[in-house]
Amino acid sequence: MYDEFVSRLSVDERRLHDERMAQQVAIGGEPGDPTRDLAPVLVFLAGEGSRFVTGQLIAVTGGLGSTR
């Protein structure tokens, strides 16, 4: 879905998009990959290691919106 959106941007729109993403996402400046970035968190939460974790909000955002 995201790749389809980006593919429709003009060269100037893509440049602006990339600049804004770099400003907003502190780690890498691009959207994360669910398999690489979210799956390990889900594996942890589903495993024995998280048996004492309750009521937590775990933000897997790559620093989206954080200040540098």
Backbone as a chain_set.jsonl record, in Angstrom:
{"seq": "MYDEFVSRLSVDERRLHDERMAQQVAIGGEPGDPTRDLAPVLVFLAGEGSRFVTGQLIAVTGGLGSTR", "coords": {"N": [[0.829, -1.184, 0.0], [1.849, 1.293, 0.911], [4.121, 1.455, -0.77], [2.864, 1.566, -3.232], [1.58, 4.046, -3.045], [3.82, 5.779, -2.884], [4.975, 5.283, -5.349], [3.368, 6.673, -7.087], [4.025, 9.312, -6.809], [5.403, 12.404, -7.978], [8.741, 13.352, -9.069], [9.555, 15.65, -7.631], [7.62, 15.647, -5.588], [8.271, 13.245, -4.348], [10.856, 13.796, -3.401], [10.27, 15.808, -1.499], [8.587, 14.324, 0.176], [10.42, 12.358, 1.117], [12.218, 14.012, 2.51], [10.552, 14.991, 4.565], [9.87, 12.594, 5.854], [12.375, 11.854, 6.825], [12.682, 13.82, 8.736], [10.665, 13.2, 10.524], [10.801, 10.469, 11.292], [12.89, 9.123, 13.432], [14.68, 6.922, 13.423], [16.267, 5.913, 10.81], [14.58, 7.255, 8.965], [12.473, 6.305, 7.402], [9.504, 4.315, 6.762], [8.912, 1.521, 8.912], [9.579, -2.031, 8.586], [7.233, -4.535, 8.82], [7.838, -7.286, 9.264], [10.565, -7.304, 9.946], [10.745, -5.328, 11.959], [8.495, -5.284, 13.697], [7.678, -7.929, 14.198], [9.658, -9.247, 15.949], [9.03, -8.043, 18.415], [6.429, -8.917, 18.821], [6.888, -11.678, 18.997], [8.373, -11.751, 21.361], [6.401, -10.784, 23.175], [4.562, -12.844, 23.003], [5.903, -14.907, 24.12], [7.497, -16.74, 26.855], [9.194, -15.002, 28.163], [7.859, -12.617, 28.539], [6.053, -12.967, 30.55], [5.468, -11.548, 32.846], [4.753, -9.075, 32.056], [2.394, -6.614, 31.916], [-0.396, -4.667, 30.86], [0.919, -2.724, 29.179], [1.933, -0.19, 26.879], [3.549, -0.513, 24.02], [5.424, 1.201, 21.962], [6.2, 0.806, 18.714], [7.663, 2.487, 16.698], [9.879, 3.538, 15.468], [10.732, 5.935, 16.334], [8.989, 7.808, 15.373], [7.773, 11.016, 15.144], [9.204, 11.822, 17.368], [11.441, 14.083, 19.023], [14.617, 15.122, 17.923]], "CA": [[0.0, 0.0, 0.0], [2.743, 2.449, 0.98], [4.933, 1.484, -1.987], [1.989, 2.013, -4.319], [1.418, 5.491, -2.858], [5.077, 6.454, -3.219], [5.238, 5.135, -6.782], [2.56, 7.641, -7.832], [4.528, 10.665, -6.576], [6.35, 12.968, -8.951], [10.097, 13.448, -8.539], [9.572, 16.704, -6.608], [6.818, 15.184, -4.448], [9.043, 12.186, -3.676], [11.931, 14.467, -2.668], [9.649, 16.436, -0.336], [8.143, 13.227, 1.042], [11.599, 11.778, 1.762], [12.725, 14.986, 3.486], [9.641, 15.005, 5.715], [10.015, 11.323, 6.563], [13.645, 11.919, 7.548], [12.478, 14.698, 9.888], [9.684, 12.644, 11.453], [11.157, 9.132, 11.772], [14.253, 9.28, 13.93], [15.527, 5.778, 13.093], [16.279, 5.555, 9.397], [13.841, 8.178, 8.11], [11.53, 5.627, 6.515], [8.612, 3.421, 7.505], [9.49, 0.241, 9.287], [9.141, -3.256, 7.926], [6.549, -5.314, 9.859], [8.53, -8.538, 9.561], [11.854, -7.026, 10.578], [10.685, -4.404, 13.083], [7.396, -5.559, 14.619], [7.599, -9.357, 14.54], [10.399, -9.62, 17.154], [8.296, -7.574, 19.591], [5.301, -9.832, 18.996], [7.437, -12.95, 19.474], [8.673, -11.553, 22.778], [5.162, -10.686, 23.944], [3.89, -14.146, 22.994], [6.76, -15.901, 24.759], [7.611, -16.848, 28.31], [9.935, -13.855, 28.677], [6.982, -11.489, 28.847], [4.981, -13.457, 31.423], [5.173, -10.593, 33.912], [4.436, -7.795, 31.419], [0.945, -6.39, 31.869], [-0.904, -3.314, 30.664], [1.917, -1.81, 28.637], [1.844, 0.292, 25.512], [4.894, -0.589, 23.462], [5.406, 1.946, 20.691], [7.173, 0.359, 17.727], [7.466, 3.567, 15.733], [11.133, 4.039, 14.899], [10.905, 7.3, 16.801], [8.092, 8.689, 14.638], [7.284, 12.155, 15.899], [10.061, 12.202, 18.489], [12.38, 15.166, 18.709], [16.009, 14.651, 17.923]], "C": [[0.88, 1.257, 0.0], [3.568, 2.578, -0.292], [4.12, 1.965, -3.186], [1.788, 3.525, -4.258], [2.669, 6.228, -3.328], [5.345, 6.385, -4.718], [4.453, 6.138, -7.627], [3.053, 9.079, -7.662], [5.443, 11.114, -7.706], [7.728, 13.036, -8.289], [10.16, 14.483, -7.423], [8.773, 16.292, -5.375], [7.572, 14.12, -3.659], [10.171, 12.79, -2.846], [11.386, 15.101, -1.386], [9.188, 15.385, 0.671], [9.316, 12.644, 1.817], [12.193, 12.713, 2.81], [11.863, 14.998, 4.74], [9.755, 13.718, 6.531], [11.3, 11.324, 7.395], [13.521, 12.791, 8.788], [11.606, 14.03, 10.945], [10.068, 11.292, 12.032], [12.631, 9.134, 12.14], [15.185, 8.143, 13.514], [15.361, 5.445, 11.618], [15.5, 6.456, 8.469], [12.887, 7.532, 7.134], [10.633, 4.705, 7.337], [9.306, 2.102, 7.818], [8.922, -0.906, 8.473], [8.491, -4.142, 8.995], [7.284, -6.591, 10.245], [9.81, -8.287, 10.344], [11.711, -6.251, 11.89], [9.6, -4.718, 14.117], [7.369, -7.008, 15.088], [8.416, -9.73, 15.778], [9.707, -9.181, 18.446], [7.129, -8.515, 19.875], [5.757, -11.195, 19.497], [7.761, -12.851, 20.954], [7.397, -11.559, 23.609], [4.415, -12.018, 24.017], [4.674, -15.208, 23.763], [6.784, -15.805, 26.277], [8.312, -15.629, 28.923], [9.067, -12.676, 29.064], [5.889, -11.853, 29.85], [4.591, -12.468, 32.514], [4.877, -9.198, 33.361], [2.916, -7.676, 31.34], [0.658, -4.925, 31.601], [0.087, -2.313, 30.117], [1.571, -1.403, 27.212], [3.273, 0.32, 24.987], [4.853, 0.04, 22.075], [6.547, 1.446, 19.802], [7.05, 1.315, 16.557], [8.742, 4.061, 15.074], [11.407, 5.472, 15.311], [10.009, 8.295, 16.083], [7.561, 9.784, 15.55], [8.141, 12.561, 17.088], [10.962, 13.353, 18.067], [13.788, 14.635, 18.806], [16.862, 15.528, 18.779]], "O": [[0.681, 2.166, -0.806], [3.706, 3.673, -0.837], [4.63, 2.682, -4.046], [1.82, 4.204, -5.284], [2.577, 7.193, -4.086], [5.886, 7.329, -5.295], [4.834, 6.42, -8.763], [2.533, 9.981, -8.319], [6.159, 10.313, -8.307], [7.857, 12.804, -7.087], [10.754, 14.225, -6.377], [9.192, 16.552, -4.247], [7.514, 14.103, -2.429], [10.42, 12.355, -1.722], [11.974, 14.947, -0.316], [9.381, 15.545, 1.877], [9.228, 12.453, 3.03], [12.621, 12.266, 3.874], [12.386, 15.013, 5.855], [9.738, 13.756, 7.761], [11.311, 10.851, 8.531], [14.185, 12.531, 9.791], [11.789, 14.271, 12.138], [9.695, 10.99, 13.166], [13.505, 9.145, 11.272], [16.369, 8.381, 13.276], [14.41, 4.765, 11.234], [15.743, 6.426, 7.263], [12.522, 8.147, 6.132], [10.963, 4.358, 8.471], [10.173, 1.641, 7.075], [7.921, -0.764, 7.77], [9.142, -4.469, 9.987], [7.347, -6.94, 11.424], [10.097, -8.997, 11.308], [12.467, -6.487, 12.832], [9.783, -4.436, 15.301], [7.07, -7.28, 16.25], [7.908, -10.482, 16.61], [9.79, -9.875, 19.459], [6.871, -8.868, 21.026], [5.088, -11.804, 20.331], [7.457, -13.766, 21.72], [7.313, -12.251, 24.624], [3.714, -12.283, 24.993], [4.154, -16.293, 24.024], [6.182, -14.92, 26.884], [8.048, -15.271, 30.071], [9.496, -11.82, 29.838], [4.905, -11.125, 29.985], [3.487, -12.549, 33.051], [4.764, -8.242, 34.128], [2.243, -8.534, 30.768], [1.386, -4.046, 32.064], [0.098, -1.16, 30.548], [0.993, -2.176, 26.447], [4.104, 1.093, 25.464], [4.306, -0.537, 21.135], [7.72, 1.648, 20.116], [6.416, 1.002, 15.549], [8.685, 4.926, 14.2], [12.23, 6.15, 14.696], [10.237, 9.501, 16.169], [6.975, 9.508, 16.597], [7.836, 13.551, 17.753], [11.207, 13.557, 16.878], [14.105, 13.806, 19.659], [18.063, 15.29, 18.903]]}, "num_chains": 1, "name": "protein.A"}
